Amino acid sequence: MPEPLNLFFSIVFGMLGVAYSMYGKRQGDFYFILAGIGLVCYTFVVDSTAAVIWVGVVLAVIPFILSRYL
């Protein structure tokens, strides 16, 4: 059974991933689509709460950096 904090952040980053996917599809931005899929799926692999938070933050920030500088 997962920790409550781990489950909470998994749900939050999963919802953010769905929002990123919808935004990416609407705007035609491939980086947001990939980040959204990553945000939805990575919580099935990562077990630690700290790792869930760090990977989620990194995946949430990467599309902004890539769309701005590439």
MMTF fields as JSON, N, C-alpha, C and O atoms, coordinates in Angstrom:
{
  "mmtfVersion": "1.0.0",
  "mmtfProducer": "UNKNOWN",
  "numBonds": 279,
  "numAtoms": 280,
  "numGroups": 70,
  "numChains": 1,
  "numModels": 1,
  "chainsPerModel": [1],
  "groupsPerChain": [70],
  "chainIdList": ["A"],
  "bondAtomList": [4, 2, 8, 6, 12, 10, 16, 14, 20, 18, 24, 22, 28, 26, 32, 30, 36, 34, 40, 38, 44, 42, 48, 46, 52, 50, 56, 54, 60, 58, 64, 62, 68, 66, 72, 70, 76, 74, 80, 78, 84, 82, 88, 86, 92, 90, 96, 94, 100, 98, 104, 102, 108, 106, 112, 110, 116, 114, 120, 118, 124, 122, 128, 126, 132, 130, 136, 134, 140, 138, 144, 142, 148, 146, 152, 150, 156, 154, 160, 158, 164, 162, 168, 166, 172, 170, 176, 174, 180, 178, 184, 182, 188, 186, 192, 190, 196, 194, 200, 198, 204, 202, 208, 206, 212, 210, 216, 214, 220, 218, 224, 222, 228, 226, 232, 230, 236, 234, 240, 238, 244, 242, 248, 246, 252, 250, 256, 254, 260, 258, 264, 262, 268, 266, 272, 270, 276, 274],
  "bondOrderList": [1, 1, 1, 1, 1, 1, 1, 1, 1, 1, 1, 1, 1, 1, 1, 1, 1, 1, 1, 1, 1, 1, 1, 1, 1, 1, 1, 1, 1, 1, 1, 1, 1, 1, 1, 1, 1, 1, 1, 1, 1, 1, 1, 1, 1, 1, 1, 1, 1, 1, 1, 1, 1, 1, 1, 1, 1, 1, 1, 1, 1, 1, 1, 1, 1, 1, 1, 1, 1],
  "groupList": [{"groupName": "MET", "atomNameList": ["N", "CA", "C", "O"], "elementList": ["N", "C", "C", "O"], "formalChargeList": [0, 0, 0, 0], "bondAtomList": [1, 0, 2, 1, 3, 2], "bondOrderList": [1, 1, 2], "singleLetterCode": "M", "chemCompType": "L-PEPTIDE LINKING"}, {"groupName": "PRO", "atomNameList": ["N", "CA", "C", "O"], "elementList": ["N", "C", "C", "O"], "formalChargeList": [0, 0, 0, 0], "bondAtomList": [1, 0, 2, 1, 3, 2], "bondOrderList": [1, 1, 2], "singleLetterCode": "P", "chemCompType": "L-PEPTIDE LINKING"}, {"groupName": "GLU", "atomNameList": ["N", "CA", "C", "O"], "elementList": ["N", "C", "C", "O"], "formalChargeList": [0, 0, 0, 0], "bondAtomList": [1, 0, 2, 1, 3, 2], "bondOrderList": [1, 1, 2], "singleLetterCode": "E", "chemCompType": "L-PEPTIDE LINKING"}, {"groupName": "LEU", "atomNameList": ["N", "CA", "C", "O"], "elementList": ["N", "C", "C", "O"], "formalChargeList": [0, 0, 0, 0], "bondAtomList": [1, 0, 2, 1, 3, 2], "bondOrderList": [1, 1, 2], "singleLetterCode": "L", "chemCompType": "L-PEPTIDE LINKING"}, {"groupName": "ASN", "atomNameList": ["N", "CA", "C", "O"], "elementList": ["N", "C", "C", "O"], "formalChargeList": [0, 0, 0, 0], "bondAtomList": [1, 0, 2, 1, 3, 2], "bondOrderList": [1, 1, 2], "singleLetterCode": "N", "chemCompType": "L-PEPTIDE LINKING"}, {"groupName": "PHE", "atomNameList": ["N", "CA", "C", "O"], "elementList": ["N", "C", "C", "O"], "formalChargeList": [0, 0, 0, 0], "bondAtomList": [1, 0, 2, 1, 3, 2], "bondOrderList": [1, 1, 2], "singleLetterCode": "F", "chemCompType": "L-PEPTIDE LINKING"}, {"groupName": "SER", "atomNameList": ["N", "CA", "C", "O"], "elementList": ["N", "C", "C", "O"], "formalChargeList": [0, 0, 0, 0], "bondAtomList": [1, 0, 2, 1, 3, 2], "bondOrderList": [1, 1, 2], "singleLetterCode": "S", "chemCompType": "L-PEPTIDE LINKING"}, {"groupName": "ILE", "atomNameList": ["N", "CA", "C", "O"], "elementList": ["N", "C", "C", "O"], "formalChargeList": [0, 0, 0, 0], "bondAtomList": [1, 0, 2, 1, 3, 2], "bondOrderList": [1, 1, 2], "singleLetterCode": "I", "chemCompType": "L-PEPTIDE LINKING"}, {"groupName": "VAL", "atomNameList": ["N", "CA", "C", "O"], "elementList": ["N", "C", "C", "O"], "formalChargeList": [0, 0, 0, 0], "bondAtomList": [1, 0, 2, 1, 3, 2], "bondOrderList": [1, 1, 2], "singleLetterCode": "V", "chemCompType": "L-PEPTIDE LINKING"}, {"groupName": "GLY", "atomNameList": ["N", "CA", "C", "O"], "elementList": ["N", "C", "C", "O"], "formalChargeList": [0, 0, 0, 0], "bondAtomList": [1, 0, 2, 1, 3, 2], "bondOrderList": [1, 1, 2], "singleLetterCode": "G", "chemCompType": "PEPTIDE LINKING"}, {"groupName": "ALA", "atomNameList": ["N", "CA", "C", "O"], "elementList": ["N", "C", "C", "O"], "formalChargeList": [0, 0, 0, 0], "bondAtomList": [1, 0, 2, 1, 3, 2], "bondOrderList": [1, 1, 2], "singleLetterCode": "A", "chemCompType": "L-PEPTIDE LINKING"}, {"groupName": "TYR", "atomNameList": ["N", "CA", "C", "O"], "elementList": ["N", "C", "C", "O"], "formalChargeList": [0, 0, 0, 0], "bondAtomList": [1, 0, 2, 1, 3, 2], "bondOrderList": [1, 1, 2], "singleLetterCode": "Y", "chemCompType": "L-PEPTIDE LINKING"}, {"groupName": "LYS", "atomNameList": ["N", "CA", "C", "O"], "elementList": ["N", "C", "C", "O"], "formalChargeList": [0, 0, 0, 0], "bondAtomList": [1, 0, 2, 1, 3, 2], "bondOrderList": [1, 1, 2], "singleLetterCode": "K", "chemCompType": "L-PEPTIDE LINKING"}, {"groupName": "ARG", "atomNameList": ["N", "CA", "C", "O"], "elementList": ["N", "C", "C", "O"], "formalChargeList": [0, 0, 0, 0], "bondAtomList": [1, 0, 2, 1, 3, 2], "bondOrderList": [1, 1, 2], "singleLetterCode": "R", "chemCompType": "L-PEPTIDE LINKING"}, {"groupName": "GLN", "atomNameList": ["N", "CA", "C", "O"], "elementList": ["N", "C", "C", "O"], "formalChargeList": [0, 0, 0, 0], "bondAtomList": [1, 0, 2, 1, 3, 2], "bondOrderList": [1, 1, 2], "singleLetterCode": "Q", "chemCompType": "L-PEPTIDE LINKING"}, {"groupName": "ASP", "atomNameList": ["N", "CA", "C", "O"], "elementList": ["N", "C", "C", "O"], "formalChargeList": [0, 0, 0, 0], "bondAtomList": [1, 0, 2, 1, 3, 2], "bondOrderList": [1, 1, 2], "singleLetterCode": "D", "chemCompType": "L-PEPTIDE LINKING"}, {"groupName": "CYS", "atomNameList": ["N", "CA", "C", "O"], "elementList": ["N", "C", "C", "O"], "formalChargeList": [0, 0, 0, 0], "bondAtomList": [1, 0, 2, 1, 3, 2], "bondOrderList": [1, 1, 2], "singleLetterCode": "C", "chemCompType": "L-PEPTIDE LINKING"}, {"groupName": "THR", "atomNameList": ["N", "CA", "C", "O"], "elementList": ["N", "C", "C", "O"], "formalChargeList": [0, 0, 0, 0], "bondAtomList": [1, 0, 2, 1, 3, 2], "bondOrderList": [1, 1, 2], "singleLetterCode": "T", "chemCompType": "L-PEPTIDE LINKING"}, {"groupName": "TRP", "atomNameList": ["N", "CA", "C", "O"], "elementList": ["N", "C", "C", "O"], "formalChargeList": [0, 0, 0, 0], "bondAtomList": [1, 0, 2, 1, 3, 2], "bondOrderList": [1, 1, 2], "singleLetterCode": "W", "chemCompType": "L-PEPTIDE LINKING"}],
  "groupTypeList": [0, 1, 2, 1, 3, 4, 3, 5, 5, 6, 7, 8, 5, 9, 0, 3, 9, 8, 10, 11, 6, 0, 11, 9, 12, 13, 14, 9, 15, 5, 11, 5, 7, 3, 10, 9, 7, 9, 3, 8, 16, 11, 17, 5, 8, 8, 15, 6, 17, 10, 10, 8, 7, 18, 8, 9, 8, 8, 3, 10, 8, 7, 1, 5, 7, 3, 6, 13, 11, 3],
  "groupIdList": [1, 2, 3, 4, 5, 6, 7, 8, 9, 10, 11, 12, 13, 14, 15, 16, 17, 18, 19, 20, 21, 22, 23, 24, 25, 26, 27, 28, 29, 30, 31, 32, 33, 34, 35, 36, 37, 38, 39, 40, 41, 42, 43, 44, 45, 46, 47, 48, 49, 50, 51, 52, 53, 54, 55, 56, 57, 58, 59, 60, 61, 62, 63, 64, 65, 66, 67, 68, 69, 70],
  "secStructList": [7, 7, 7, 2, 2, 2, 2, 2, 2, 2, 2, 2, 2, 2, 2, 2, 2, 2, 2, 2, 2, 2, 2, 2, 2, 2, 2, 6, 7, 2, 2, 2, 2, 2, 2, 2, 2, 2, 2, 2, 2, 4, 4, 4, 6, 7, 7, 7, 2, 2, 2, 2, 2, 2, 2, 2, 2, 2, 2, 2, 2, 2, 2, 2, 2, 2, 2, 2, 2, 7],
  "xCoordList": [0.838, 0.0, 0.886, 1.787, 0.63, 1.495, 1.273, 0.217, 2.286, 2.168, 1.147, 0.998, 0.44, -0.55, 0.061, -0.534, 1.233, 1.872, 2.314, 2.201, 2.814, 3.209, 1.99, 2.06, 0.896, -0.332, -0.854, -1.312, -0.788, -1.242, -0.446, -1.028, 0.891, 1.712, 1.58, 1.696, 1.343, 1.104, -0.158, -0.186, -1.189, -2.437, -2.252, -2.735, -1.558, -1.344, -0.552, -0.939, 0.554, 1.364, 0.668, 0.897, -0.171, -0.964, -1.962, -2.138, -2.621, -3.56, -2.824, -3.32, -1.651, -0.842, -0.436, -0.402, -0.132, 0.213, -0.938, -0.729, -2.142, -3.315, -3.509, -3.812, -3.333, -3.473, -2.405, -2.7, -1.162, -0.09, -0.413, -0.19, -0.936, -1.263, -2.364, -2.287, -3.375, -4.454, -3.966, -4.333, -3.135, -2.584, -1.682, -1.747, -0.853, 0.047, -0.701, -0.309, -1.776, -2.57, -3.267, -3.328, -3.79, -4.5, -3.553, -3.893, -2.376, -1.422, -0.478, 0.235, -0.466, 0.443, 1.874, 2.802, 2.072, 3.409, 3.776, 3.216, 4.714, 5.097, 5.777, 5.646, 6.493, 7.178, 6.18, 6.417, 5.088, 4.086, 3.368, 3.006, 3.159, 2.534, 3.424, 2.946, 4.709, 5.632, 5.773, 5.814, 5.847, 5.944, 4.667, 4.73, 3.534, 2.264, 2.188, 1.744, 2.614, 2.629, 3.607, 3.323, 4.755, 5.738, 5.217, 5.443, 4.519, 3.98, 2.894, 2.765, 2.128, 1.086, 1.687, 1.195, 2.738, 3.25, 4.36, 4.508, 5.138, 6.329, 6.01, 6.837, 4.854, 4.539, 4.311, 4.315, 4.113, 3.984, 5.332, 5.388, 6.409, 7.754, 8.484, 9.231, 8.278, 9.017, 8.262, 7.048, 8.988, 8.348, 8.53, 7.621, 9.66, 9.977, 9.214, 9.05, 8.754, 8.02, 8.907, 8.473, 10.138, 11.062, 11.342, 11.419, 11.493, 11.741, 10.521, 10.663, 9.333, 8.108, 8.053, 7.696, 8.403, 8.363, 9.426, 9.125, 10.662, 11.751, 11.548, 11.716, 11.19, 10.974, 9.784, 9.814, 8.741, 7.576, 7.893, 7.431, 8.67, 9.053, 9.92, 9.736, 10.857, 11.732, 10.917, 11.104, 10.018, 9.19, 8.225, 7.857, 7.814, 6.901, 7.609, 6.978, 8.901, 9.642, 10.273, 10.435, 10.624, 11.343, 10.627, 11.299, 9.309, 8.695, 8.807, 8.93, 8.767, 8.919, 10.323, 10.494, 11.31, 12.694, 12.912, 13.513, 12.425, 12.642, 11.89, 12.428, 10.64, 9.928, 10.49, 10.341, 11.126, 11.686, 13.012, 13.263, 13.858, 15.214, 15.435, 16.505, 14.468, 14.653, 13.656, 13.663],
  "yCoordList": [-1.181, 0.0, 1.248, 1.371, 2.183, 3.37, 4.322, 4.326, 5.12, 6.163, 7.196, 7.411, 7.84, 8.847, 10.024, 10.511, 10.484, 11.606, 11.219, 12.01, 10.0, 9.493, 9.401, 9.78, 8.908, 8.8, 10.179, 10.371, 11.13, 12.487, 13.109, 13.65, 13.034, 13.629, 12.866, 13.467, 11.574, 10.812, 11.293, 11.42, 11.556, 12.057, 13.47, 13.781, 14.322, 15.702, 15.737, 16.424, 14.998, 15.01, 14.278, 14.607, 13.299, 12.654, 13.612, 13.629, 14.417, 15.416, 16.484, 16.943, 16.87, 17.826, 17.231, 17.937, 15.945, 15.274, 15.254, 15.441, 15.032, 15.073, 16.483, 16.654, 17.486, 18.875, 19.218, 19.88, 18.776, 19.006, 18.338, 18.926, 17.112, 16.409, 17.13, 17.263, 17.59, 18.308, 19.633, 19.999, 20.353, 21.614, 21.377, 22.117, 20.359, 20.055, 19.662, 20.035, 18.91, 18.521, 19.731, 19.863, 20.608, 21.791, 22.775, 23.341, 22.986, 23.957, 23.343, 24.07, 22.03, 21.382, 21.359, 21.313, 21.39, 21.405, 19.994, 19.471, 19.389, 18.0, 17.819, 16.755, 18.817, 18.707, 18.543, 17.764, 19.258, 19.152, 17.81, 17.257, 17.285, 15.97, 14.9, 14.057, 14.928, 13.943, 14.078, 13.077, 15.307, 15.525, 15.072, 14.522, 15.287, 14.841, 13.338, 12.807, 12.647, 11.181, 10.699, 9.748, 11.353, 10.995, 11.226, 10.403, 12.34, 12.647, 11.664, 11.344, 11.191, 10.224, 8.859, 8.164, 8.472, 7.097, 6.879, 5.758, 7.879, 7.626, 7.21, 6.562, 7.556, 7.223, 5.727, 5.249, 4.99, 3.545, 2.88, 1.753, 3.559, 2.985, 3.456, 2.687, 4.708, 5.311, 5.048, 5.242, 4.603, 4.252, 5.299, 5.511, 5.944, 6.88, 8.189, 8.672, 8.753, 10.017, 11.156, 11.983, 11.196, 12.246, 12.121, 13.126, 10.897, 10.688, 11.074, 11.622, 10.794, 11.185, 12.704, 13.215, 13.419, 14.882, 15.42, 16.264, 14.948, 15.477, 15.171, 16.05, 13.941, 13.589, 14.365, 14.81, 14.531, 15.294, 16.747, 17.304, 17.359, 18.763, 18.898, 19.821, 17.983, 18.04, 17.846, 18.579, 16.865, 16.643, 17.793, 18.046, 18.484, 19.613, 20.849, 21.671, 20.998, 22.191, 22.026, 23.007, 20.816, 20.57, 21.125, 21.724, 20.965, 21.499, 23.011, 23.523, 23.726, 25.182, 25.564, 26.485, 24.856, 25.145, 24.784, 25.552, 23.616, 23.189, 24.069, 24.398, 24.46, 25.309, 26.704, 27.376, 27.154, 28.502, 28.559, 29.502, 27.564, 27.62, 26.76, 26.837, 25.949, 25.152, 25.534, 24.972],
  "zCoordList": [0.0, 0.0, 0.0, 0.831, -0.94, -1.025, 0.139, 0.772, 0.404, 1.42, 0.949, -0.254, 1.884, 1.473, 0.716, -0.245, 1.13, 0.45, -0.965, -1.902, -1.101, -2.415, -3.335, -4.504, -2.813, -3.599, -3.992, -5.119, -3.079, -3.365, -4.505, -5.446, -4.428, -5.483, -6.798, -7.866, -6.744, -7.969, -8.669, -9.893, -7.898, -8.479, -9.029, -10.118, -8.285, -8.728, -10.034, -10.979, -10.085, -11.302, -12.452, -13.616, -12.145, -13.186, -13.815, -15.033, -12.967, -13.498, -14.308, -15.336, -13.842, -14.594, -15.943, -16.951, -15.96, -17.209, -18.198, -19.397, -17.714, -18.595, -19.152, -20.333, -18.297, -18.754, -19.786, -20.781, -19.563, -20.534, -21.867, -22.925, -21.823, -23.064, -23.835, -25.056, -23.13, -23.795, -24.377, -25.493, -23.614, -24.1, -25.313, -26.295, -25.24, -26.352, -27.608, -28.714, -27.443, -28.605, -29.216, -30.439, -28.376, -28.867, -29.544, -30.584, -28.973, -29.515, -30.548, -31.239, -30.658, -31.587, -31.095, -31.902, -29.792, -29.199, -28.753, -27.79, -29.459, -29.217, -27.866, -27.26, -27.38, -26.086, -24.942, -24.019, -24.998, -23.943, -24.001, -22.962, -25.192, -25.309, -24.692, -23.933, -25.01, -24.446, -22.932, -22.217, -22.448, -21.005, -20.31, -19.21, -20.917, -20.341, -20.235, -19.217, -21.271, -21.227, -20.169, -19.442, -20.084, -19.063, -17.657, -16.77, -17.44, -16.119, -15.706, -14.524, -16.651, -16.322, -15.997, -15.109, -16.703, -16.605, -15.587, -15.102, -15.243, -14.429, -13.003, -12.363, -12.491, -11.103, -10.903, -9.768, -11.98, -11.864, -11.627, -11.134, -11.97, -11.877, -10.623, -10.017, -10.23, -9.117, -7.815, -7.748, -6.774, -5.508, -4.417, -3.615, -4.372, -3.298, -3.478, -4.598, -2.38, -2.443, -2.937, -3.738, -2.462, -2.909, -4.403, -5.109, -4.881, -6.309, -7.137, -8.23, -6.631, -7.346, -7.493, -8.554, -6.433, -6.473, -7.422, -8.266, -7.3, -8.134, -9.607, -10.452, -9.923, -11.337, -11.887, -13.034, -11.086, -11.532, -11.817, -12.814, -10.958, -11.175, -12.421, -13.215, -12.589, -13.772, -15.049, -16.021, -15.053, -16.243, -16.494, -17.641, -15.457, -15.631, -16.172, -16.837, -15.903, -16.32, -17.707, -18.433, -18.069, -19.326, -20.563, -21.402, -20.732, -21.965, -22.102, -23.214, -20.992, -21.068, -21.533, -22.332, -21.031, -21.427, -22.891, -23.643, -23.293, -24.678, -25.67, -26.728, -25.346, -26.301, -26.375, -27.395, -25.325, -25.365, -26.11, -26.861, -25.91, -26.46, -27.699, -28.302, -28.097, -29.331, -30.375, -31.47]
}
